[in-house]
Amino acid sequence: MKITAILQKYIDQGISVNTSYNPQHYEDEKIPMSTMLQHLLLCYKYGHKQLYYFNTFDGSGEIDIDKMNATESVLIELPYEEEACDSCTI
């Protein structure tokens, strides 16, 4: 975070900084809010323009759609069909 803060001074647009936390490295496998707030304040102190995501590793992995059965699959149904507008078909 300190390195991207230094780089930020020489870049006109904001750098989107993402953080990543692994709960396995923390007591009770829970990331303390104080840790995330410390990182947020550190970014503010060093002049970051944008702290984008606080990512956490939950260990669930990727979803394998081929292995899902019909009861687990999620279907999205629209309540009605609209005619396609120009912006939707471009």
N, C-alpha and C positions, 0 to 999 in steps of 0.2 A: 504494500500500500504506500510505503514511503517513496519507492521508486516511481510509481505511477503519479504520485503527487508532484515529484520533481519534473517529470516529463510533461505534466499538465501545464506547467508554466510556459512551455515553448510551443504548445499546440493551441490553435485558435478555438477549435471545437472541444466539447467535453469528452473525456475518456470515460466510457462505461466500465466501471470497476465492479467485478463480481467477487464475492467471497464464497468459500466452500468449507463446510464444517462436517467432520465425521463424528457422530455421537459416540462411537466406540472409544474415542480418545478422552472422553469426559466421564466424571463420576456418575454412576447410575445411568449411563448412556443418554444423558440429557445435557444439551448445550445451555449453559447459564446465560440468562438474558444480560447479565453484567458484561460478559465477554463480547456479545454482539454490540452492546452500547459503547463499550470501550473502542471497538473498531470504528463505529459510526462517528464518535467524537474525534478519533485520530484522523479520520478522513476530513472532517470539518476543520480541524486544527491546521492540517497541512495544505488546505486549499483545494481539495477535490471539488469538481463541479457536479459530479454525479456518482453515487454509490448505488448500483443498479439492483443486484440480487444478493440475498443471503441464502445461499444454497445449502441444503443439508442432505447428506447421504443416508438414506433410510434402509439400504440393504435389500430392497425388494427386487431390484434388477429390472430388466425390460419385460414387457408383457408379450408373451408368445401367443398370438392370435390363433395359430393353427392348433394349439393344444387346448384352447378354450372350448367348452361344450356350449350348447345352445342356451342353457340357463345362465351362463356367466356372461354371455355376450351382451353388449349394450346397443340397443337400436335407438336411433334418433328419428322420431317421426314428427313431421311438421303438421300443425293442425289444419292447414289448408295449402293449396298450391297456388302460387302467383305466377303470372306471366313473367317471363324473363325480361328484365329491363336492359337497356343498352350497356350500362356500367357492369352488369353481372356477366355479360357475354363477351366482353372485350378480352 
